[in-house]
Amino acid sequence: MATLYDDVVLDHIRNARNYRVPESVSREIRGSNVLCGDELVLYLRMDGDCVVEISFQCSCCGLSMASSSVMTDIVKGKGTGEAELLLHEFTARLGGTLQSDSAALSREQQALLDAAQRFPARARCVALPWTTLMTALAETE
């Protein structure tokens, strides 16, 4: 696997951040990628419009695991408006509808985009947590 993904992605696969079921949640959201079989559950604890806590569990490939780990780190503590903007921008870059300005991305986000560019068939794996959370936040408004 070390030859497929860079060190940043591998670190998030081996040491996924926020991979747990929390004690209390406001919402539990399920997402799936029917093309490869990835299944994801996001756990949210909201305070008003702030994502106070977010964690996940999955039965998924390494790229979905790493992407979930990165995404949960990025949106934790953000208001829904800011989180939605971050989610939309990343998925637009992933889909090629927004040019990737590496200065505007975290190192982790750039590593995920690079992996999706090297393996285009896996872009949906990278997108799964981001699109699942976008749907969940849109439903809470």
Backbone bond lengths (Angstrom), bond angles and torsions (degrees), N, CA, C in turn:
res aa  C-N    CA-C-N  psi(-1)  N-CA   C-N-CA  omega(-1)  CA-C   N-CA-C  phi
1 M - - - 1.443 - - 1.527 111.03 -
2 A 1.331 116.91 -28.71 1.454 120.40 -177.76 1.526 112.26 -60.97
3 T 1.329 118.09 -27.34 1.461 119.97 178.54 1.524 111.69 -81.18
4 L 1.337 118.54 -18.03 1.455 121.77 -179.60 1.528 112.51 -84.60
5 Y 1.312 117.45 -41.76 1.455 121.84 -173.11 1.526 110.59 -121.67
6 D 1.330 115.12 153.17 1.459 118.16 178.66 1.536 110.34 -77.35
7 D 1.306 116.14 175.28 1.462 122.07 -174.82 1.527 113.14 -62.69
8 V 1.320 116.96 -33.29 1.467 120.07 -179.40 1.524 110.36 -65.66
9 V 1.330 116.57 -47.90 1.466 120.78 179.42 1.527 109.67 -64.37
10 L 1.312 117.20 -44.10 1.466 120.29 179.34 1.521 111.87 -60.03
11 D 1.324 117.22 -39.47 1.461 120.24 178.88 1.525 110.75 -62.50
12 H 1.330 117.33 -40.12 1.462 120.08 179.45 1.526 111.90 -74.09
13 I 1.319 118.03 -22.18 1.464 120.42 173.66 1.521 109.60 -75.70
14 R 1.307 116.52 -47.57 1.478 121.61 -176.24 1.525 112.96 -75.44
15 N 1.333 116.64 -31.73 1.468 121.97 -175.90 1.524 109.92 -129.90
16 A 1.308 116.03 58.91 1.465 120.51 -176.12 1.520 110.88 -57.92
17 R 1.310 114.98 130.51 1.458 121.25 176.72 1.521 108.25 -83.88
18 N 1.317 115.90 143.89 1.471 122.90 174.16 1.522 113.28 64.42
19 Y 1.317 118.05 25.31 1.464 121.94 177.53 1.521 108.02 -89.10
20 R 1.340 115.01 91.92 1.469 120.05 -178.55 1.519 109.77 -171.91
21 V 1.307 114.49 164.30 1.462 121.28 171.32 1.529 105.41 -100.80
22 P 1.332 117.66 116.69 1.466 119.50 -178.43 1.524 111.69 -74.99
23 E 1.327 115.29 165.96 1.463 120.19 -179.87 1.519 112.61 -68.45
24 S 1.339 116.94 -38.69 1.466 118.97 179.57 1.524 109.28 -135.01
25 V 1.330 115.51 142.36 1.454 120.98 -179.72 1.520 109.98 -138.59
26 S 1.321 115.59 153.70 1.464 121.61 172.27 1.521 110.04 -90.38
27 R 1.333 114.87 -35.63 1.467 120.26 -177.31 1.514 110.00 -144.70
28 E 1.302 114.46 148.29 1.461 122.99 173.15 1.525 106.09 -126.10
29 I 1.323 116.65 121.63 1.456 121.62 -173.94 1.520 109.33 -122.42
30 R 1.315 116.10 133.70 1.462 121.11 178.72 1.516 110.14 -108.13
31 G 1.328 114.27 141.31 1.451 120.99 175.09 1.507 109.09 -136.58
32 S 1.311 116.16 153.77 1.458 118.90 178.53 1.518 110.10 -147.91
33 N 1.302 114.07 153.22 1.453 122.75 174.18 1.520 105.77 -115.03
34 V 1.317 116.13 98.87 1.464 120.37 -174.34 1.527 112.62 -66.47
35 L 1.324 117.53 -21.45 1.464 119.78 -179.68 1.526 112.85 -70.50
36 C 1.335 116.78 -32.48 1.467 117.92 -178.55 1.529 113.13 -121.22
37 G 1.330 117.14 -7.14 1.459 119.87 177.00 1.519 115.60 91.60
38 D 1.329 118.11 4.60 1.466 119.97 178.52 1.524 110.09 -64.14
39 E 1.326 115.98 135.17 1.459 123.28 175.90 1.523 107.44 -125.53
40 L 1.328 116.24 133.56 1.457 122.31 -174.62 1.521 109.83 -134.63
41 V 1.328 116.33 140.45 1.462 121.74 171.57 1.518 106.95 -124.87
42 L 1.329 116.50 123.46 1.459 122.60 174.26 1.519 108.72 -102.07
43 Y 1.315 115.83 137.90 1.461 122.21 177.90 1.518 107.98 -115.75
44 L 1.321 116.46 123.47 1.461 121.76 -178.46 1.513 110.56 -118.31
45 R 1.313 114.79 139.55 1.465 121.01 167.01 1.516 105.68 -122.68
46 M 1.319 115.01 116.96 1.453 122.19 -176.22 1.522 109.90 -106.66
47 D 1.318 114.71 148.75 1.456 122.04 169.67 1.523 105.23 -127.95
48 G 1.319 115.62 100.28 1.464 119.30 -171.74 1.516 109.04 65.19
49 D 1.321 116.45 -120.92 1.459 119.53 179.27 1.536 111.77 -104.28
50 C 1.319 117.30 18.41 1.467 121.40 -179.60 1.528 111.12 -104.54
51 V 1.321 115.71 132.45 1.468 121.79 174.88 1.530 106.58 -80.52
52 V 1.319 116.13 91.54 1.461 120.97 -176.52 1.523 110.95 -71.95
53 E 1.317 116.10 -41.01 1.464 121.63 -178.02 1.514 108.42 -142.21
54 I 1.320 116.19 139.21 1.460 121.20 174.12 1.520 107.38 -145.25
55 S 1.321 114.85 134.02 1.463 120.45 177.58 1.525 107.44 -146.19
56 F 1.312 115.94 176.48 1.457 119.08 -176.18 1.518 110.83 -152.85
57 Q 1.310 113.96 163.36 1.459 123.91 168.04 1.514 104.78 -140.56
58 C 1.321 116.00 150.70 1.457 117.64 179.77 1.519 111.07 -156.17
59 S 1.300 112.73 159.33 1.448 122.95 166.48 1.521 102.03 -117.72
60 C 1.329 115.44 91.90 1.454 118.46 -166.89 1.528 111.37 -152.64
61 C 1.312 113.90 171.97 1.465 120.73 177.90 1.529 110.00 -76.36
62 G 1.305 115.28 170.84 1.460 121.07 -178.68 1.512 113.78 -60.73
63 L 1.330 117.63 -38.93 1.470 119.41 -179.89 1.526 111.69 -66.71
64 S 1.311 118.37 -39.99 1.468 120.12 176.00 1.524 110.62 -65.37
65 M 1.324 116.74 -39.22 1.464 121.59 177.43 1.529 110.52 -61.29
66 A 1.327 116.60 -50.86 1.467 120.85 -179.23 1.524 110.46 -62.70
67 S 1.321 117.47 -42.66 1.450 121.33 -179.01 1.531 111.11 -64.32
68 S 1.324 117.04 -40.63 1.471 121.28 176.81 1.521 110.69 -62.70
69 S 1.308 116.24 -42.88 1.458 121.79 179.57 1.525 110.96 -61.16
70 V 1.322 116.51 -48.26 1.469 121.73 179.95 1.527 110.03 -63.72
71 M 1.320 117.07 -47.96 1.458 121.24 -176.77 1.528 111.68 -61.03
72 T 1.327 117.49 -44.10 1.463 119.12 -179.14 1.526 111.50 -64.25
73 D 1.330 116.86 -37.15 1.468 119.98 176.72 1.523 111.44 -63.71
74 I 1.310 116.33 -39.11 1.463 120.92 -175.45 1.523 112.44 -71.69
75 V 1.324 118.64 -41.20 1.475 120.05 -173.07 1.524 113.79 -90.28
76 K 1.317 117.62 -14.56 1.469 119.25 -179.40 1.527 110.00 -60.26
77 G 1.332 114.92 128.50 1.456 120.83 179.04 1.522 114.29 87.56
78 K 1.318 117.71 -2.65 1.464 121.47 -178.70 1.528 110.46 -91.27
79 G 1.311 115.04 151.68 1.460 120.75 170.72 1.515 108.83 -71.70
80 T 1.319 116.69 159.77 1.469 119.02 -176.56 1.524 111.85 -62.08
81 G 1.322 118.52 -37.58 1.463 120.89 179.28 1.524 111.45 -61.50
82 E 1.318 116.68 -47.74 1.465 120.83 179.43 1.526 110.74 -66.34
83 A 1.327 116.72 -41.52 1.464 120.38 179.00 1.523 110.50 -62.26
84 E 1.336 117.24 -44.57 1.463 120.39 179.14 1.517 111.63 -60.99
85 L 1.330 116.94 -40.63 1.462 120.67 178.29 1.530 110.57 -62.02
86 L 1.314 117.34 -45.70 1.471 121.60 178.27 1.530 111.26 -61.48
87 L 1.323 116.40 -42.76 1.462 121.17 179.70 1.525 111.08 -64.22
88 H 1.323 116.72 -46.61 1.468 120.83 -179.12 1.530 111.31 -64.38
89 E 1.334 116.74 -42.92 1.465 119.58 -179.75 1.530 111.32 -63.22
90 F 1.322 116.62 -43.52 1.462 118.81 -178.91 1.523 111.22 -65.58
91 T 1.331 117.30 -45.61 1.466 118.78 -178.88 1.527 111.43 -67.70
92 A 1.333 117.44 -31.24 1.463 119.86 175.67 1.528 110.61 -66.77
93 R 1.307 117.40 -39.75 1.470 120.36 175.70 1.526 109.88 -65.24
94 L 1.303 116.08 -42.16 1.458 121.13 179.74 1.526 110.71 -62.59
95 G 1.309 116.78 -39.43 1.461 121.47 179.84 1.517 113.90 -82.40
96 G 1.326 117.12 -5.71 1.454 120.51 177.89 1.512 114.59 83.20
97 T 1.342 118.44 7.83 1.452 119.98 179.93 1.523 112.60 -90.12
98 L 1.322 116.90 -5.84 1.462 122.61 175.86 1.519 106.71 -135.45
99 Q 1.308 116.19 128.27 1.456 119.79 179.70 1.514 109.95 -63.43
100 S 1.312 115.20 141.57 1.457 120.70 -178.79 1.522 109.92 -82.10
101 D 1.306 115.86 112.22 1.457 122.22 173.45 1.519 105.74 -99.22
102 S 1.327 115.74 100.15 1.466 119.55 -173.53 1.520 112.43 -59.66
103 A 1.326 118.17 -23.44 1.459 120.55 177.86 1.529 110.96 -68.90
104 A 1.338 116.96 -26.00 1.462 121.04 -178.55 1.521 112.55 -88.67
105 L 1.321 117.04 -2.75 1.465 121.82 -176.65 1.518 110.90 -111.41
106 S 1.320 114.81 151.98 1.463 118.46 171.12 1.526 107.98 -73.48
107 R 1.290 116.00 162.65 1.472 120.58 177.28 1.530 110.48 -58.79
108 E 1.326 115.71 -37.51 1.460 121.33 -179.95 1.526 111.66 -66.31
109 Q 1.334 116.27 -43.97 1.460 119.44 178.57 1.532 110.86 -63.15
110 Q 1.325 116.78 -42.11 1.459 120.01 179.20 1.525 110.74 -63.53
111 A 1.317 117.39 -38.28 1.471 120.89 178.55 1.529 110.61 -63.81
112 L 1.335 117.14 -39.34 1.470 120.32 177.27 1.525 111.17 -65.95
113 L 1.324 116.95 -42.93 1.467 120.21 177.65 1.524 111.18 -62.63
114 D 1.324 116.38 -41.76 1.469 120.58 178.34 1.528 111.02 -60.69
115 A 1.336 116.36 -42.96 1.468 120.30 179.46 1.527 110.54 -64.03
116 A 1.328 117.14 -41.38 1.464 120.70 179.18 1.526 111.23 -66.88
117 Q 1.319 117.40 -33.02 1.467 120.23 177.57 1.522 111.00 -71.14
118 R 1.319 117.04 -36.57 1.469 120.33 178.13 1.522 111.57 -71.28
119 F 1.329 116.46 -31.38 1.466 122.18 -178.11 1.528 108.97 -129.09
120 P 1.334 118.38 75.92 1.472 121.16 -174.44 1.528 114.44 -55.37
121 A 1.307 117.72 -30.48 1.464 120.06 178.99 1.529 111.21 -66.45
122 R 1.316 117.78 -16.55 1.470 121.75 -178.39 1.523 113.06 -98.08
123 A 1.327 117.81 3.29 1.469 120.55 -179.65 1.532 111.51 -58.46
124 R 1.324 117.24 -35.46 1.472 120.04 178.06 1.522 111.42 -65.50
125 C 1.320 117.09 -30.90 1.470 121.05 176.97 1.527 109.77 -65.19
126 V 1.325 116.02 -42.64 1.467 121.00 178.50 1.525 109.91 -67.30
127 A 1.332 117.31 -38.65 1.465 121.91 -175.58 1.526 113.89 -73.53
128 L 1.316 118.35 -25.57 1.468 121.95 -171.04 1.529 114.39 -48.49
129 P 1.323 121.27 -54.79 1.471 118.37 -178.01 1.526 113.10 -66.13
130 W 1.319 116.98 -35.10 1.455 121.47 -178.27 1.521 111.18 -66.86
131 T 1.325 117.37 -45.42 1.462 120.77 -179.64 1.527 111.54 -72.16
132 T 1.318 116.77 -33.20 1.468 120.49 177.67 1.534 109.78 -63.80
133 L 1.327 116.69 -44.82 1.462 119.45 179.66 1.532 111.04 -69.80
134 M 1.329 118.64 -35.86 1.473 120.40 176.99 1.523 109.97 -58.87
135 T 1.315 116.36 -44.23 1.467 120.96 179.25 1.521 110.40 -63.11
136 A 1.318 116.53 -43.85 1.471 120.77 -178.63 1.518 111.23 -63.80
137 L 1.324 117.91 -43.85 1.464 120.44 -179.01 1.525 110.72 -68.15
138 A 1.317 117.49 -36.49 1.462 120.60 178.11 1.529 110.37 -64.65
139 E 1.314 117.81 -34.85 1.463 122.09 -179.72 1.521 112.48 -73.25
140 T 1.332 117.55 -24.32 1.462 120.30 -178.24 1.512 112.24 -82.98
141 E 1.321 117.66 -13.62 1.472 120.26 -177.52 1.517 111.95 -80.10
